Amino acid sequence: MYPLKFKKTLVKKIWGGRKFKDVLNMELPDENLYGESWEVSSHKGGLSYIENGEFAGKSLVEVIESDKETILGKEIVERFKGKFPLLIKYLDINDRLSVQVHPSDEYALRVEGEFGKSECWYVMEASSDATLILGIKEGITKEIFKEKVDKKEFNGLFKTIKVKKGDFINLLPGVVHATLEGSILICEVQQNSDTTYRIYDFDRLVDGKLRELHIDKALDVIDFEGDVQVSTNESRQKLQLVGAIKEELVRGQYFNVDKYLIDGTFEDETNKNFKILSILDGEGEIICNNISYKISKGDTYFIPATLKTVIKGKVEILKSYL
């Protein structure tokens, strides 16, 4: 086994931009606006294909099927019945992301036939005016919300927060969210799901038509008292390790995420399950079995279970694992 790197699945979005090329050094095929780069995915909406090493050309699903426990780890195979549980993306949000909400596992499996969508965002870049909608204001009940939405009266319904580079947002199912002002570039870690219920899309037209809304389903799943978990570079505790500074971003049922600031040589702990390394900034190398793999900003590597890794360089990394 070795660190797997996947071909990026680029998705055009009305709210997208050009930061994948300008900031993350990705090759874009044309001059369109791109909002999502699916980095590690077994989802039918954007299946990942390996581009390096002996498995080049194979999909993540094919490689997992060939040896589930070696790739994912025994615990993950038993818990998720051999399915890959995560979806990793970069998002370039250069215009307003629609007001939306995601369902829980219970609701999504019953209604949509797939996992719910718990997700988190690490803000890699943000304009000075970057502002998000995060949650429902106190005192807004389901009845009030429905009445206002039916009339397209959205003022006063939502909590808003300004964000900056280095902020981390843990978005649980049921929390209404959107981008309201400015632009942000984020690394997103989420459950393996593409289920989103759109509440309002600012009356934008795509191919001459309004995008579909999902008000009834959204009302079923919104948590009107849900609180949003946000941390900043300044608020997080930092643990000094040999060759790195570690910040714990989230511990949860569906994913754990840490940030590492590496300067020199860092021997990462060997995980019993797979882990995913998203390169937020800098450059360096991952060394496995005495073979070096170059890493730079915008890269993503899948590390199979129990594979020992050493990271060298001056680099900022997001590590996602279970």
Buried (B, 14 or more C-beta within 10 A) or exposed (E): BBBBBBBBBBBEBBBBBBBBBEBBEBEBEEEEBBBBBBBBBBBEEBBBBBEBBEBEEBBBBBBBEEEBBBBBBBEBBEBBEBBBBBBBBBBBBBBBBBBBBBBBBEBBBEEBEBBBBBBBBBBBBBBEEBBBBBBBEEEBEEEBBBEBBEEEEBEEBBBEBBBBBBBBBBBBBBBBBBBBEBBBBBBBBBBBBBBBBBBBBBEEEEEEEEBEBBBEBBBBBBBBEBEBBBBEBEEBEEEEBEBBBBBBBBEEEBBBBBBBBBBEBBBBEEBBBBBBBBBBBBEBBBBBEEEEBEBBBBBBBBBBBBBEBBBBBEBBBBBBBB
